[in-house]
Structures are given as C-alpha cells and as structure tokens.
C-alpha cells in the first residue's frame, strides 16, 4: 500500500513551487475530521458569496472547487488513511484566502486552488473531468 508521504510527493510534483510550498505546510498539520472540513467549506462559500458583491471573486470556480473538495472528503477515507493527508491539505489550501494566489480581488484567484485539487484527484484516481 502506498504511504501518505508517497502520495504527498506525487501531489507536490504536479504543482508549481509556490503552490507546493503552501501545500507542504498543510501536509504537516494535525489531522482533522471530515465533518469540520465540510462545515468550513460551507462557511467559506457563504463568505465568498457575501464578498462577491463588493470584490472580484470567481464564484463559479470557487463553487466548483468546493464541490470537488467535498467529493474528496466523501470518498470514505478516514484520518490516518494515507489519502486523508493529501485530501485534507487540498481542502485547507482551498479554505486559505491567502495561498499561492489571493482568492479575493482577482477573477483568477481560484485557479491555483483548482490546480491543487486536480493534482490530488489525479494522484488518488478520482478525477472529476
């Protein structure tokens, strides 16, 4: 069976250095449970909807990434399973406004988030496209 470290390295190899640096920091954080992350995604999307009335925010891409993050969380992996580490890192990356590319203030703000989630999907074999 593949280890969390091997999965992480495969994901990191698909990202540009700035994205990889941020993801690496999330890979080292304590493991969370899916329920809390689901709630965090919901709260973040609601916050983005509110901000979109006064700031440039690409809600279409943000909502798509949120759906894909939820899909990763719902695959049945538990904290401690090797895939959980990279799933959690991708979700936390999405939830961070100030990652490799600021999410708010640019219509391209979620392009990096999409790339991070796509890398995790690819490595775990759960591509949505």
FENQUIVEN-V779729 format. One record per backbone hydrogen bond with DSSP energy under -1.0 kcal/mol. CO is the residue of the C=O (numbers start at 1). NH is the residue of the N-H. If there is no record, write none. Layout:
# FENQUIVEN-V779729
CO:NH / CO:NH
This chain:
# FENQUIVEN-V779729
3:7 / 4:8 / 5:9 / 6:10 / 7:11 / 8:12 / 9:13 / 11:14 / 12:15 / 16:20 / 17:21 / 18:22 / 19:23 / 20:24 / 21:25 / 22:26 / 23:27 / 26:29 / 33:37 / 34:38 / 35:39 / 36:40 / 37:41 / 38:42 / 39:43 / 40:44 / 41:45 / 42:46 / 43:47 / 44:48 / 45:49 / 46:50 / 47:51 / 48:52 / 50:53 / 51:54 / 51:55 / 56:105 / 57:59 / 58:62 / 59:63 / 60:64 / 61:65 / 62:66 / 63:67 / 64:68 / 65:69 / 66:70 / 67:71 / 68:72 / 69:73 / 70:74 / 72:75 / 78:81 / 81:84 / 83:87 / 84:88 / 85:89 / 86:90 / 87:91 / 88:92 / 89:93 / 90:94 / 91:95 / 97:103 / 106:109 / 108:111 / 110:114 / 111:115 / 112:116 / 113:117 / 114:118 / 115:119 / 116:120 / 117:121 / 118:122 / 119:123 / 120:124 / 121:126
